Amino acid sequence: MQTGPLFPALADPTDAPAVRFSGSSHDGALTHRELARVADGVAASITGLSRVAVWATPTLPTAVGVVAGLRAGVPVVPVNPKNGERELGHVLSDSEPEAVLVAPDVELPSALDGLRRIDVDPSQVPDTGAGTPGEEPGPDAPALVVYTSGTTGAPKGAVLSRGAVASNLDALGQAWGWTGDDVLAHALPLFHVHGLVLGTLGPLRRGGSLHHLGALTGKELAAAIDDGATMVFGVPTQYHRLAADLESDAGSAAAVGRARLLVSGSAALTAVDHARISALTGHSVRERYGLTETLILTAARADEQPEVGTVGRPLPGTEVRLAPLPAEADAPEGAEEDGLGGVEVRGPGLFSGYLNLPEATAETTTADGWYATGDIGRWTASGALALVGRKATDLIKSGGYKIGAGEIENALLEHPGVAEVAVLGESDEDLGERVVAYVVAAGEQPDPAELVEHVVGLLAAHKRPREIRFRDALPRNDMGKVQKKLLR
């Protein structure tokens, strides 16, 4: 639990590097001392407000704005600049921010016209602190309101406390040996947990620095590592593209191999891309697992060889259990469950609840603090957690069996003719649901029957796809997650 300042390195700042952004219209860098001064200058103008929005472009002004809100003790609502008109309107009406922090030259949508605009210009560093904030709020005070993707209705604002953020970043510090000597490189958006909490607040909490790249290309990343970056965060789509870059650039591959740690999250990294990255760089990518509402729950440790297909063990202080899945009255005798269960969690990183939605909070969280993630998982022999999908979209009930879409996807990705795949359960009069695989071919389309037989060779026969549908590409969101609802 947080007992001191959220950012100790800003409480007594030095001239060590803190944040650096490149590849955007707002390139620039600040030391810890400069960041404290410019953030406190902004903080002085918002102190006492109930909530502020930050127009969360992947730029230096966004990082400064968020730090300013947290230094002032004002909850921050990071706003996705790609939100559509309806979604943006919902976020603003639900969170009711009193001001919006934004880079000086950005034109905001008309939906924000009614808000007080505060321009954040990191180039204007005061000579002295512009009114250093007073005593920070306690650990239970809200730090962020981060909106979910809205896959099951209107986006919900997950309230994350200062203590949840601090404890989660400290637990990751233990798992990854993350210290003030580390420089983190990534090119993630800054309106969600991965890029903002882990990728921006993480380095500041640990006392190190962030180098935000314009894109996670082989050459950009190699240059960052040659310039001192020690850790890399990315999503599977970025690692997939990075592997393609490195296959034709041995020099960049060698540079990436000099990083201390490569971490992937927000979706599963395929076994194929694990192998490609490892062969090219000599590094095994570590995966971790978390949600907006829970922050990070499990992670593969830096000092242990990761188990491909898993997301590691629970972080210190976090409890994870698998709840029984609903029984099927018509399940055939001998139907295997494969140890599957609904992932439920409890720990200090859990959100405080959904903003303005106590009923929705109660639906997902028990009285004794267990949160139902909606994911399906199983434990491996090593004690690591393997995820097989979401209850809503990836638990397929076919012929009385419960089948996780993720394990079929992983099996298909081991076929050389498959580049990408998404597996769904679709209505079937006989089976209840049939397994359907949407496949992006790696070159010439393979024979569908060959793909089905490939799965049967790796998994039980009842898990085989009943239909293969080829696509040129799979629909994905900003985090690289496949949007299966768009495939139906």
N, C-alpha and C positions, 0 to 999 in steps of 0.2 A: 504494500500500500504506500502511496506517495506520502512522504513525511516532510520533504523539503521542497524547494522550487521545482517546477516542472522541467525547466532547462537550467541545470546547475551551471553550465558553462557560460550562460548569458547573465547569471547573477553576479559573477566576478569575471568579466570577459577579458580575453587577451586578443592579440593580433593574429592568432591562428586562423586559417581559412574556415569559413562556416558554410556558405552556400555559393554555388557558381552555376550559372545557366548559360548554355550555348546553343546555337542552332535556331534561335527565335528572334523576333523583333525586339526583345527585351533582354539581350545578352548582358551579362554583368556578373560581378562577384562581390561578396562582402565578407569581411572578417567577423569573428564573434563580437568584437567591440563595435564595429560599424553596424552590424545587424541589431545589436541591443539599442544603439542610439536611434537608428532610423525607425525601428519598430516602436520604441517608446515615444517617439514623436507622433506617430499615428495613434498609439494607445491613448495619448493625452486627449485626442479629439473624440474618442468613443467611450471613455470611462463613464460608467453609470448607465450605459444603454442596456436594454434587456437582451438584445440579440443583434448581430450584424451578419450580413451576407458578404461573401467574398466571391467575385467573379473569377472562377478558378481556371484560368488558362494556365498552361504549363510554363510559367514565367516567374522571374524574380519578384515582381510586385505581388503575385499570389502568395509566395512563401512569406514575404514580409507582412502582408495583410493578416495572414493566419496567425503568425507569431505575435503580431500586435494585439489581436483579439485575445489571445491566451494570456499575454502579459498583463492586459487590462482586466482580466477576469470576466470578459464578455463572451458568451457562447458564440461560436462561429458556425455559419451555415455555408459550406462550400457549394457553389452553384455550378452545375455542369453547363458550360457555354454552348453545348450542342443540344440542349433541351429544346423540344418543340414548344410552340406557344401554349398549348394546353398544359403540358407538364410543368413548364416554368411558372405559369399562373398558379398551379396547385401548390408548388413548393413555396412560393411567396405568400400565398394566402394562408397556408398551414403554419408556416414558421414565423410570419409577421416580423421580419427584421426591421430595425429602425434606420438602417443605413446600409449602403453597399460600398465595399472597398474594391477599387478597380484601378488598372493601369491608366495613366493620364490620357493616352491617345485612343482609348477604346470607345467605340460607339455602342452603347447598350441598347437592347430591345426596348420598345415602348412600354412593356410591362413593368419596367423598373423606373419609369418616369416619376412616380410618386415618392420614391425613396430619396433620402438625402445621399448625395454622391460625395465620396471622399476619395480623391486621387492619391494613389500610393506611388511615389517617385523615389526609388531606391538610390538614385544618384544624388539626392539631397540629404547628405549625412550631416546632422548637426555636429558642431564642434564639441558640445557636451550633451548629456542626457536631457531630453526635453520633458522633464517631469517624470522621473523614474517611478514606475508603479509602486503602490504600497504593498502591504502584505497580501500574498496570493490567497485565493479562496481555498477551502479545504478540499480533500480528495473526492467528496461526494458531489461537489459542484459540477454542473455540466461544462464540458469543454467544447464539444462539437455536436451538431445535429446533421447526420449524414443520411441522405435519402437513398432508399433501396431502389432497385431497378424497376420495380413495379410489374413484375412478371405475373403476379396474382391479383392485380387490381391497381389502384392509384398508388404511387410511391409513398412509402411510410418513412417518417423521420426518426431514425434511431438516435436516441440521446446517449452520447458516450461521455462518461464522467472523466474528470482529470485523473482520478485514481486509477480508472480502468486503463487509460492511455499509458500512464506511467508504469503500472505494474506489468502490462503486456510487453512494453518495450524493454523493461528490465529482464523479463523472462527470456525474451529473444536474445538479449545480450548474453545470457548464460548459455543458451543453446548454440549460439553461433560464435562465441568468443568475441563478441562485438564490443570494441573499446573506442576510446577517443583517438586512437592512432589510425582508425579505419577511415577511408574515403569511399563513399558509396556512389556508384555510377548507375544511372537508369534513365529511361525515356518514357516514363509512365505519366498518364494524366493525373491531375492533382485534385480531383473532386471526389475521390473514393478512398477507402482505407489503405489499399496497396500503395498508391503513389503518394498520398498525403500523410497518413499516420506513420506507416512503416518507412516510406521513402523520403519524407521530408522532416517530420518530427523525430523520427528515429535517430538520424545522425546528430541532431541537436541535443536530444536527450542523452545520447551516449557521449557527447562532447567532441565528436569528430566532425566530418564535413560531408556535404552532398555536391556531386557534380551531375547536374541534369543535362542530358544530351538531347540534341534535336531529334535524333533517331538512333536506334540500337543497331547500327550497321557494323560490319566487321572493322572497317577502317576507323570509324568514330570511336568505337569501344577500345580498339587497340591503342589509339592515341591517348585516350583517357587513362588507360592502365599504365602506359609509358610515362604519363604525367603524375602517377601516384595513386590511382584508384586501386582499391584492394578488394572490394565487394561489388557484385553485380546483381540487380534485381530485374526480373523480366517476366512476361507472360508467355505461354507456350507458342503463340503465333510469332512473337519476337524471336524466340530461340530457334524456331523452325527456319525463319528467314536468315537468322544469324548463321546457322549451320550451312545454308546454301552459300552465303558470302565466304565463309572460312574455307570451304572446299576448294575454292579457286584462289585463295590468298593465304599461303602458308605462313607468311610473315605475321599477318594479323592473328592467325590461329595460335602461333607461338606466343604472341603478346597476351592474348586472352588466357592462355595457360599459366601466365605469371600472376593472375589474380588469386587472391586467397580463397574466395568463396563465390560460387554461382548459385543463385536461388531462383526458383520458379514458383509461381503461384497464380491464384485466381481461376485456374482450370488445370486439368491433368496434362502433364507433359507425356507424350507418347513414348513407349519403349524404343521406338525407332529413333526419335530425336535424342533421347538419352544416349543411345549408342553412338549416334553421329557426333554429338558434342564431346563425348568422352574420347572417341577416337581422334578427333581433331585437336583437342586441347589438353588431353590428359586429365581433365577434371570430370568428376561426377557431380551432376547438378543435384542440389538439395531441394526437395519440395516441402511446402508447408500448407496448412489448411486453416481456413477461418471464414467468417462471415462478417458482414457489416455489424450485425447485432452482437457478435461475440469477440471481435478482433481475432487474433491468431490462437488456435487451440492446440495444434500439434505441429511439429517440425522435425525434419531430419537434422540431427546434430552435425556440427562441423567436424567434430573429432571422431565420428563414426562413419563407416562406409554406408551410404544410403541403400535402401532396398527398393529397387525400381518397381513402380506400381503401388507404392505406399506414400503416405504423407507424414511419416515419422510417428513418434510417441508424444503423448500429452506434455505440454510445457509445465515447468515447475509451478505448483499451485493450482493447476487446472485439472478437473476431473472429467473424464469422458466415459460414457457407458453406452451399451447397445440395448435398446428396448425391443421387446418382442414385436414382430410385425403382426398385423391382424391375421388371425387364423382363417383358413379357407375350408368351408364346410365340405366342399366337393373335391378336396385334394385327393389324388390317387394314392393308394397305399405305397409307401416307400418314397414319396416325393421328397427330394432333398432341399434343405433350406440353405446349405452351404455356410451356416453360421452367420447369416445376414441379420442385421438389426437396424433399427432407427437410431441415428446418432443423437445422443442427448449430452449436454455439457453443463458444467457448473464451475464458477471460478471468479477471480477478481476482475477479469477483463470483460465480463458480461455487461451489456448495455443496461441503462437505467429504465428503459421502456420506450415505447413508441410515443412520440409527441402527439398529444391530444387524442390518443387512442388507447385508453386503459383496457377496453375489452379485447383488442387485438393483442395487447401485451399479456393479458391473462390467458388467452388461448394458447400461447406458445411457452409460457413459463409457469412452472408449478409453484406452490406455496413455499416449498423448501429450496427454491432457487435453480431447479433444473430447466434448461432451455432446450426445446425440441428443434433441431436444425432443419428437419425435413430431408436430410440426406440419409442414404443407406450405406452401411459399411460392414466390415468384418475385421476381426483381429488376425494378424498373421502369427506364425509361430514365434517370431522375434518380439512380439508385443507392439508392432507398428500397426497403424490403422490404414486399411485399404478401403477406398470409397468406390462404390459401384453405381452410384447415381442418385437422383432425387426421387423422393416418393411420388411427387406430382407427375413427373415426366419419364422417369427411368426405372420405376418398378413395374415390370411387365408381368401380368398374370395370365399365363398361357397354359391351357390344359391342366389347370390345378396347380401348376408350379409357379413360384415367385422367382423371377429372373431379373438380375441387374443388367441394365443396358451397357454399363461401363465395361464389364468383363468381355462382352461380345465385341465392343468397339476395340478394346485392346487386342483381342485375338485377330480381328480383321487387319489391324494395323501392322501385324507381323507378316502379312502377305506382301511381297514386293510390288504387287500391282496396285496397292491401295495407298493413296497419299493422305486422304482425310476420310472420316466416316462419322456418321451419327446414326444411332440405333433407336428406334421408337417402337412402342406397342400400338398397333392399330386394330380397330374393331374387327372381330371375326365371329361368324355365327357358330362355328364349331368349337373353336378354342377359347372363345371369350376375347382374347387378343392374340394377334400373330406378330412375330418379330419381323420388322422391316428395317433394312439397312440402306441408308443413303450414302453412296460412295462417290468420292472424287478420285478418279484413277490417276496413278503415277505413270503417265504415258499412255500407251495403248490400253483400251478397256479389257480387263481380264474376263474370262468366261464366268458368268454368275454361278454356274454349277460348281466351278472350281473353288470359288470363294466359300460356298456353303460347305463343301467337303473339307476345306481348310479349317473352318470353325469346328466341325464335327471331330476333326483330328485332335483338337485342343480342349474342347469342352464337351459336356454331356449333350447327347443328341437333341434333347428337348430345347436346347438353347440356340439351335441353328436358325439362321434367318430363313423365313419362309418366302421372302421376296428381296431382291436386290434392285435398287433404283439408282442409276448413275446421274450425277449432277456435275456441272462445271465448277461450282464452288458451293460452300455451305454458308448460310447467313450467320454473321457473328456480330456481337456488340463491341463496344469500345475496349472491353477487357479481353477480347479474343474468345469469349465463350460462345458456343454454338447456340443460336436461338431456335430451338427445336419446334416451337410453336409455329414458326414460319414455314416449316417443312410439311406440316400436316395438310 
